[in-house]
Amino acid sequence: MADSKELGTANRRISVVTNHLIPTGLIPTRVDSVELCSASSMNDNYHKVHGEVPTHEVVWKKAKFFGDGEGYGDNNKEFVDIIYEKAVGEGIAKITINRPERRNAFRPQTIKELMRAFNDARDDSSVGVIILTGKGTKAFCSGGDQALRTQDGYADPNDVGRLNVLDLQVQIRRLPKPVIAMVAGYAVGGGHILHMVCDLTIAAENAIFGQTGPKVGSFDAGYGSSIMSRLVGPKKAREMWFMTRFYSAFEAEKMGLINTVVPLDDLEKETVKWCREILRNSPTAIRVLKAALNAVDDGHAGLQELGGDATLLFYGTEEGIEGRTAYMQRRPPDFSKFPRRP
Ligand SMILES: CC(C)(COP(=O)(O)OP(=O)(O)OC[C@H]1O[C@@H](n2cnc3c(N)ncnc32)[C@H](O)[C@@H]1OP(=O)(O)O)[C@@H](O)C(=O)NCCC(=O)NCCSC(=O)c1cc(O)c2ccccc2c1O
């Protein structure tokens, strides 16, 4: 039985907690004085200057590789498992996994093609945002093609096995432009991890999210675990991995796993709108912010990325140029005119 000292402590704690509770009658149920408005209809000077985000129809063209001409063409002839497009006149690239009959499961060839396309979108300075999606409405991606799983990893016929999707995850994570996962249908297994490594996820109402690894004898103990834990918290991450449950788009949004849910018919329109909104902002600010947002979690690699951005910016300054010029002119550099800022 509790003695009187323990009871006193318990009573004090209860009264501290109850003092912070608002009696139900006092909880405001209606906002009288504040006019609520959506971000797009805000009437402040910032929104007057910047205006509405354009909503015109996007025009996609098969992408030509950067450096191969005007940016459009039919290099896609080389692609079997993906479709690579660029929006005409705006800085959006779209990469589509094109294996709908397999719910867009990836095989090694798919990963190789995805990596080529992402590399091109990175190098093409006219591209500012990249959309990753799956063909059709049934699946974004259902992970590794289990028919090609070997003891060494995933292998196309006559090839060595590898877990090459891990390289793609790193590539997306380190790519200095935002990558948006546009998800309709299933994003499960390795496909779920792909959407998690993207910077943003926009889902259709029919989207379904989840891990299947422990059901099929697999697991991703890398980004698939650590990034998930960051996104949904350690308890929910354990639930997702241990139980292998599937979650609706609305549940995923509530969990912080995705950014927004839209009707299936509006999925691309809304995703393009997000891209256009991002493209109005400073590419350098976005580049550095992406690196900064990943830096702590990515350890030395994260610091390297962020540090690289600092060097990149420094190379464009007079101070940086003076160092290089002096070296080339075989003279000592004159850094005296550059401020030693507080
Ligand atoms: C995604 C589904 C829930 C969809 O179910 P639905 O009923 O709509 O469709 P079907 O099941 O009939 O599928 C149609 C058709 O596609 C084939 N298919 C679907 N997914 C795959 C797949 N991943 N691999 C191979 N084939 C697939 C299916 O067999 C049907 O073919 P038919 O010939 O019968 O028409 C459901 O399909 C589903 O649960 N799929 C499996 C999801 C899954 O378990 N994925 C693998 C998880 S493991 C993984 O992805 C993975 C990959 C890596 O590279 C890693 C690397 C490093 C670490 C970990 C890794 C990892 O875990």
The ligand as an SDF file (V2000), in Angstrom:
LIG
                    3D

 62 66  0  0  0  0  0  0  0  0999 V2000
    2.7550   -5.3820  -55.3490 C   0  0  0  0  0  0  0  0  0  0  0  0
    1.6890   -6.4310  -55.0410 C   0  0  0  0  0  0  0  0  0  0  0  0
    1.0990   -6.2250  -53.6650 C   0  0  0  0  0  0  0  0  0  0  0  0
    0.5880   -6.2480  -56.1060 C   0  0  0  0  0  0  0  0  0  0  0  0
   -0.4180   -7.2290  -55.9500 O   0  0  0  0  0  0  0  0  0  0  0  0
   -1.4590   -7.4570  -57.1550 P   0  0  0  0  0  0  0  0  0  0  0  0
   -2.4250   -8.4650  -56.6780 O   0  0  0  0  0  0  0  0  0  0  0  0
   -1.9880   -6.1510  -57.6250 O   0  0  0  0  0  0  0  0  0  0  0  0
   -0.6080   -8.0020  -58.3760 O   0  0  0  0  0  0  0  0  0  0  0  0
    0.0770   -9.4400  -58.5360 P   0  0  0  0  0  0  0  0  0  0  0  0
    0.6650   -9.8990  -57.2800 O   0  0  0  0  0  0  0  0  0  0  0  0
   -0.8490  -10.3300  -59.2550 O   0  0  0  0  0  0  0  0  0  0  0  0
    1.2990   -9.0280  -59.5070 O   0  0  0  0  0  0  0  0  0  0  0  0
    1.1490   -8.8920  -60.9220 C   0  0  0  0  0  0  0  0  0  0  0  0
    2.3030   -9.5860  -61.5780 C   0  0  0  0  0  0  0  0  0  0  0  0
    3.5000   -8.9090  -61.1990 O   0  0  0  0  0  0  0  0  0  0  0  0
    4.4030   -9.8150  -60.5860 C   0  0  0  0  0  0  0  0  0  0  0  0
    5.1690   -9.1210  -59.5630 N   0  0  0  0  0  0  0  0  0  0  0  0
    4.7300   -8.1930  -58.7250 C   0  0  0  0  0  0  0  0  0  0  0  0
    5.7330   -7.7930  -57.9000 N   0  0  0  0  0  0  0  0  0  0  0  0
    6.8110   -8.5050  -58.2750 C   0  0  0  0  0  0  0  0  0  0  0  0
    8.1610   -8.5570  -57.7930 C   0  0  0  0  0  0  0  0  0  0  0  0
    8.6220   -7.7380  -56.8050 N   0  0  0  0  0  0  0  0  0  0  0  0
    9.0060   -9.4040  -58.3810 N   0  0  0  0  0  0  0  0  0  0  0  0
    8.6080  -10.1910  -59.4010 C   0  0  0  0  0  0  0  0  0  0  0  0
    7.3400  -10.1980  -59.8940 N   0  0  0  0  0  0  0  0  0  0  0  0
    6.4660   -9.3600  -59.3320 C   0  0  0  0  0  0  0  0  0  0  0  0
    3.5080  -10.9110  -60.0200 C   0  0  0  0  0  0  0  0  0  0  0  0
    4.2430  -12.0780  -59.8280 O   0  0  0  0  0  0  0  0  0  0  0  0
    2.4480  -11.0140  -61.0960 C   0  0  0  0  0  0  0  0  0  0  0  0
    2.9870  -11.7670  -62.1710 O   0  0  0  0  0  0  0  0  0  0  0  0
    2.0690  -12.8060  -62.9840 P   0  0  0  0  0  0  0  0  0  0  0  0
    3.0190  -13.4820  -63.9340 O   0  0  0  0  0  0  0  0  0  0  0  0
    1.4790  -13.7220  -61.9710 O   0  0  0  0  0  0  0  0  0  0  0  0
    1.0450  -11.9570  -63.6530 O   0  0  0  0  0  0  0  0  0  0  0  0
    2.2440   -7.8470  -55.1530 C   0  0  0  0  0  0  0  0  0  0  0  0
    2.5630   -8.1020  -56.5000 O   0  0  0  0  0  0  0  0  0  0  0  0
    3.4480   -8.0750  -54.3100 C   0  0  0  0  0  0  0  0  0  0  0  0
    3.3550   -8.2610  -53.1340 O   0  0  0  0  0  0  0  0  0  0  0  0
    4.6280   -8.1130  -54.9440 N   0  0  0  0  0  0  0  0  0  0  0  0
    5.8630   -8.4790  -54.3050 C   0  0  0  0  0  0  0  0  0  0  0  0
    6.4280   -7.3520  -53.4690 C   0  0  0  0  0  0  0  0  0  0  0  0
    7.7500   -7.7700  -52.9040 C   0  0  0  0  0  0  0  0  0  0  0  0
    7.8230   -8.6010  -52.0370 O   0  0  0  0  0  0  0  0  0  0  0  0
    8.8510   -7.1790  -53.3780 N   0  0  0  0  0  0  0  0  0  0  0  0
   10.1830   -7.5490  -53.0690 C   0  0  0  0  0  0  0  0  0  0  0  0
   10.6670   -7.0370  -51.7030 C   0  0  0  0  0  0  0  0  0  0  0  0
   12.3920   -7.2550  -51.4520 S   0  0  0  0  0  0  0  0  0  0  0  0
   13.0790   -5.9590  -52.3360 C   0  0  0  0  0  0  0  0  0  0  0  0
   12.4050   -5.3260  -53.0760 O   0  0  0  0  0  0  0  0  0  0  0  0
   14.5080   -5.6350  -52.2110 C   0  0  0  0  0  0  0  0  0  0  0  0
   15.1970   -5.3420  -53.3430 C   0  0  0  0  0  0  0  0  0  0  0  0
   16.5360   -5.0030  -53.2830 C   0  0  0  0  0  0  0  0  0  0  0  0
   17.2180   -4.7710  -54.3880 O   0  0  0  0  0  0  0  0  0  0  0  0
   17.2090   -4.9170  -52.0320 C   0  0  0  0  0  0  0  0  0  0  0  0
   18.5380   -4.5430  -51.9420 C   0  0  0  0  0  0  0  0  0  0  0  0
   19.1530   -4.4960  -50.7140 C   0  0  0  0  0  0  0  0  0  0  0  0
   18.4700   -4.7980  -49.5740 C   0  0  0  0  0  0  0  0  0  0  0  0
   17.1350   -5.1530  -49.6330 C   0  0  0  0  0  0  0  0  0  0  0  0
   16.4840   -5.2330  -50.8740 C   0  0  0  0  0  0  0  0  0  0  0  0
   15.1160   -5.5820  -50.9780 C   0  0  0  0  0  0  0  0  0  0  0  0
   14.4390   -5.9080  -49.8800 O   0  0  0  0  0  0  0  0  0  0  0  0
  1  2  1  0
  2  3  1  0
  2  4  1  0
  2 36  1  0
  4  5  1  0
  5  6  1  0
  6  7  2  0
  6  8  1  0
  6  9  1  0
  9 10  1  0
 10 11  2  0
 10 12  1  0
 10 13  1  0
 13 14  1  0
 14 15  1  0
 15 16  1  0
 15 30  1  0
 16 17  1  0
 17 18  1  0
 17 28  1  0
 18 19  1  0
 18 27  1  0
 19 20  2  0
 20 21  1  0
 21 22  1  0
 21 27  2  0
 22 23  1  0
 22 24  2  0
 24 25  1  0
 25 26  2  0
 26 27  1  0
 28 29  1  0
 28 30  1  0
 30 31  1  0
 31 32  1  0
 32 33  2  0
 32 34  1  0
 32 35  1  0
 36 37  1  0
 36 38  1  0
 38 39  2  0
 38 40  1  0
 40 41  1  0
 41 42  1  0
 42 43  1  0
 43 44  2  0
 43 45  1  0
 45 46  1  0
 46 47  1  0
 47 48  1  0
 48 49  1  0
 49 50  2  0
 49 51  1  0
 51 52  1  0
 51 61  2  0
 52 53  2  0
 53 54  1  0
 53 55  1  0
 55 56  1  0
 55 60  2  0
 56 57  2  0
 57 58  1  0
 58 59  2  0
 59 60  1  0
 60 61  1  0
 61 62  1  0
M  END
$$$$
